[in-house]
C-alpha cells in the first residue's frame, strides 16, 4: 500500500504524534527520548507562547494501517522578519526506514508552505532556539543529550534523496574534566575580575536566582544570540515560559552568573547533570518511576551537559569565560563529573570552540539543518 498522510486533528492523534517519536527510540542505547508531558506542553497552543504567533501543523504518516512517521510544519514570522526570509520550518520529524515515507511527510509540509506563499523549507528546527534543532549526521554511536536530537543514520540519507541540502552545521564536543584544575585559570580569573570589576554571583536558593536575575539572564541571551542561525528574540511570555520550565530545577552549583558593578549579567554558564540514562529508563513517562530516575541523575552522575553559555558582546574576548571555568570546574570535580558534553555549537563559531583548546576533548558529533527551495 502507498503512504497516506493525515493532518492531526484529534486529541488521540495528537497523543499518537508524540508517542511515535518516543517509542521509535525506546530501546535505543544512544537516544534520550523526551518525556511525553514535556512534548505535550511544548506542542500545545495556550501552553507554549510561541504557538500564539507561529503557524503550526502536524502530520502523521500511515502505511498498511499503521503509523510509520510524523512531522510538524512551523512558520515563525518573527524569525522570517529578522532574517528577511520567507521560510517554513519542519521539526519533530521521525519515520521508519523508508524513503517513500520521508518523501510523503516532507511533501506535506512543502505543499502547506507553498499555500502560504513561502519560498523554502528548512529544518529540523523548532519554534525557537530552545527547541531541538539539527539532524544528527555524524556520531550515531555516541550518547545523545536531553537538549539535542538523536536520529537513525538513514534520516539524512533519505532527506538528501528528497532534494534537501545542507544549510548549516553544528558540532559537539566531549570534554574531559581535569581532576586538578590548572592554577593559571584561577590566576586569570582573578586578573579578569579585578580589571573589569566582575564577580561571580552566588545564590542561596533558586528563588533568589529567579526573583532577581531571571529576566536579566534572558536579556543577555536575546542580546548575545540574536546573530545566530535562525534566532528570533524571545518575548516576555516566552521568557516566563522558559523560566518556569528550566530555572526552577537547576542545581545552583552547576550554573554560573557573572555580574558587573551595575548588577547586570554579562556572563552566563548553565549546565545540567546528564539526564540521558534517566530518560531512557523513564521511556516517556514521569510515573510510576520516571521521576525517581530523573532525581537520581540530578544528584549522582559522571557527565555534565553544558546547556547554555553566553557572554555579553561588550565583554567578549576579555577572558570572562575564565571566571566561569574557575567557578564551575572545581564544582564539577567535587560532584564526581568526569566528562562534559558541549551544547551544539555552530561550526563557524570559532570563539566558542576555541575555549576548549586548553582541555582534553574530542569533536564527536555533528548535526545539520537541511533546506529545500520551493518551485
N, C-alpha and C positions, 0 to 999 in steps of 0.2 A: 504494500500500500504506500501511497505517497505521503509526504509530510503535510499535516494540517496545522495551521497557525490560528490560534484563537486569542482574542483580546480578553484579558482578565476583567470580569465584570461582577463577580460574586465574592462574598467573604470566603467561601470554600475554595475557590480558585486562587484567591489571594494567599491563603494559607499554603496551598499546594505549591504556589510560586516560591515561597520562602523555603519550604521543606525540601523542595527538589535540590536546591543548591547545597543544603546541609547534608542530605542523605547521600548525594553523589560522592561525598568525601568522608563519610562517617568511619570508614575503615582504613583511610589513607594515613600513613605514619608521618607524613610531612605537612599535611594541611592543618590549619587552625580554624575549623568551622565555627561560624558565629553562633550566638545564642538566638533562638527563634524570637524571643522577646525583644532583642536589640534590633533585629532587622524589621520586625513589625513596627516598632516605634519609628524607625528611620524612614519607613516607606509609607507612613500613614499621614494623610493630609489632616491638618489640625493638631498634629503632634510635632512634626518636623517643620519648622517655619520656612525652610527653603521651598517646600511644596506649595506655599502660598503664592509664590511668584514664578516658580518653574512649571512649565508644561511637562506632564509625565504620562506615560502609557506603559502597560505591562502586557507581555505576550507569553503564552505557553505553546510549546510545540508538541504535537501528538503523532504517534505512529503506531499502527496496529492497536489503537485504543489506549495506549499508554503515554504518559507524559515523558518526553525524551529531551526536553530543552526549555530554556526560559531566556528572556531578555527584557530589559527596561529601556525605553526611549525617553530622553530628557532634553528639554530646551531650557538653558539657563540664560535668560535675557540680559541679566547683569553682566555675565561673562562675555556675552556677544557684544554688548556695548563697550565694555572695557577693551576688548581685543579687536573691535571693529570687524567682527566676523558674522556670518550667517550660518552657524553650525548647529547641528543636533549632536547629542551625545548618546552612546549606548553604554549601559552598565548592567550589573547583575546578570552577566551572560554565562550560561552553563549549558552543556549539551553532551550527549554521549558521542562516541567516536564515529561520526557520520557527517561527511561534508555537506550532504543534502540538507541535513537538519540545520547546520550552521548557516548555510546559504538562505534557507527559508526564514530563519529568525532575523538575520540581518536585512533581508529584503523587506520584511515587515516594517522595520524601523526606517529604512530608506524611503519606502513609499509614504509613510507618515510624515517624514521630514520634507519630502517634495511637496506634499499637500500644503505645507506651511510656508512654502517658498524659500526653503533653506538650500544651501549650496554644497554642503558636505556633512558627513557623519564621522565622528571620531570617538575613540574610546579604547578600552573601558575606562569610563570616568563616572563619578557620582555627581551629586548636586554641588558639592564643594570639595575643597582640598582635604577636608576631614573625613571624606568617604574613601573607600577603597578605589584605587586607580592604578592603571598599568598592568598589562597582562604579562605574566612570567614567560620569558623566552630563554632563560638560562638559569640553572640552579634548581632543576626539578628534584634533585636528590638531596636538597637542603631543607631544613625545617622552616616552615613559614612562621609568620607572626600575626598577632591579632590585628595589626594595623595594615596588613598587606594582603594582596590576592595570592592564593595558590591555585594553580590550574594544571591540568594534564598537558603533556608535551604536544598533543595533537591540536590543541586550541590555536596557537599561532600559525600552524601549518594550514589549517582549514581557513583561517581568516585571509591568508595570502592567496589561497585558491579562490576566494570570493572577491578578490580585487583590492584588498586593503594593503596599505604600505606603511612603513614606519613614519611617524610624525615626530616623536621624541622618545628618549630612553631615560630611565632612572637606573642607578646602580646601588647596590647594598654591600655593606662590609661587615665582616665578623672580626671584632677586635678582642684581643686577649688582654684582660685586665692585669696589670703588673701587680705582683704581690707586695712590692715596695714601690710606692710612687716616687719618681725621681725628685730629689731635693730641689733641682733647678726650677721645677714648676711652682713650688711654694715661694721661692725667691722671686720668680717672675710675677706671680700673683700679688705678692706684697708690693712690688715696684709699681705695677699697673694700677693697683688700688689707690696707692698714695698719689701717683702722678695725676690721675683723673678724678680723684675723690669718689671712688666707687667702693661699695661694700656689698657683701652677700647678706641678704635678708634672711634671718632665721625665724621660724614660726613655732609657736607652742601648740597651735591647733589648726585644723583645716578651716574652721570657722573664721579665724583671724585672716587666713590667706584669702578666702573667698570675699569676705567683707571689705578688706582694704586694698586688694590687689587684683581681683579677677578681671575687672574692666581694663585696668592698666596692662595686664597680660595680653588681652585680645587687641587692644590698641596697638601694642608693639607688633603682634602677629600681622595685623592688617597693614601696618606701615612697612614691615620688613618683607612680607611675602607678595606684595602687590605686583611685582615684576616677574614672578614665577609662572610657569606654563599654566594657562587656563584659570588662574586665580581671580576671584572676584571678592571684593571686600564683604565681610560679614556685617549684617545689620544688628541692631540691639536685640531683636527677638532671637536671631540665630546665636548670638553670643550668650544670651541667657540659657538657651537650649544646651549649648556645649558646656557651660559652667555646671549645669545640673547633672550632665552625664559624666563628665571627666573629673572635674576638680574635687568632687565630693568623696572619691575613693582613693585618691593618690596617697602614696606613702610620703610623708614630709621629708624623709631623709634621702629620697631619690629625685627630688626636684631642687632646682637652684634658681634663685631670682637675684639678679644684680641690680642695685639701685644707685642713683646719683644723689647729690645733696638736696635736690628738689623732690626726692622720693619718687622719681619717675623710674619705671622699669626699663632698663637699657640692655639687659641680657637675660636670657631665659633658657633653661635646660630642663625638660620634663622627661623622665624615664619611668618605666613600669616593669616590675618583675615579669618575666615571660609567662604568658597565660596559655601557651600553645598546648602543653600536655593536659592542662586542666580542661581546655575547650574540647580536646579530643575525647576525654573521658565523659564530659557532660553530654556530648552528642546532641547539642542544640537545646538542651533543657536545663533550666536552673534548678528544678526539683525532679526527683527527690534528693539527689546527691550532687548536682552540678555546683551548687553554692559552696559545698564543702571543698571540692577540688579547687575552686577559684580562690577561696580564702586561704587554703593551704599554699597555693602557688604564690600568693602575695607575701607570705611570711617565710617561706622556705624555698629557695631557688638557687640555681647556679648560673642563670643567664638573666641579664637585664636588657630590656628593649629601650633604645634611645628614641623616644617617641617624637620629641619636638625640640628644636634648637633655633633660637632667633637672637640676633644682635642688632641693635638699632644702627641704621646706616651711618650716623654721626660717630659711632664708636667702633665700627668695623676696622680691621687691620691694626688695632691698637692693643691686642693681647687680652681682650675681655674674656675670651674662652679659657684663658689660664686660671682665672678666678673660679670658673665653673668646674674645671677639672680638679683644681686643688681642693674644692669642697666635696665634689661628688665621688672621686676615685677612692679616697680613704673610706667613705661610707660603703662603697661597693665591696671593698675588701672585707670590711667589718661584717657585712651581711652575707658573705660567702659567695658573692657573684664572681665567676671566673671568666665569663665572656659577656660581651656587649654586642647586640645586634643594632646596626645603624638603621634609621628610618630611610626609606628610598630617597636618594639624592639625585637631582638632575645631573646627567653625565657632563654637562657643561659648567656645573657649579664648582669650579676649581677651588674657590675659597673654602668651601665646606670639606671637600675631600682631602685637601692638604693638611687639615688638622690631625688626621690620623697618622701622618708620617712619623710621628715620634713614638708610635706604638707598634706592636706586632699585630699585623692584620692581614686579611685576605679579602679581595673582592669576590664574593661568592654567588651573587645573584644579579640578574638584570631583568628589568621589566619594561614594557613598551606600550605606548599609545599608538594605535593604528588609525589611519584616516583613509576615507574614500570620497573623492569628488563625485557629486551627483550630476548627471547629464540631463 
